Amino acid sequence: MAGTWVPTAYLTDSRAVQAYYRAHFKSEPAYIPYGSDVEPLPPGRYFAPVRAPAGRLHTVRGRLVPENNVHHLLEAFRGLGTDKRCVVVGDAPYGRSLHCRIEGDGGGAGNLHRVPV
């Protein structure tokens, strides 16, 4: 028996997409944003060694795979000449070359740090 499934609702995580549907289709998907309101917590065992004051830390989170272009982010961060810290959070079985790039910056002694997951 063949059948067709039709959604009863649709949603977006983008205000731009929501506006597009409103303008072009006279229909508005529900908007659910990314993120959440969270209570600040102390840095914990992984971030404590970074010793970055509030507002002086950038994080890169994700799978350390080539298509995520983390190496480009690291090169750009190095080029900023900032005293802020950058912490890369993530791992992948083939992320070793990226680990070497971060560790080559002093293994956490500089302003680039890696937090394994």
Order of alpha helices (4+ residues) and beta strands (2+ residues): beta-alpha-beta-alpha-beta-alpha-beta-alpha-beta
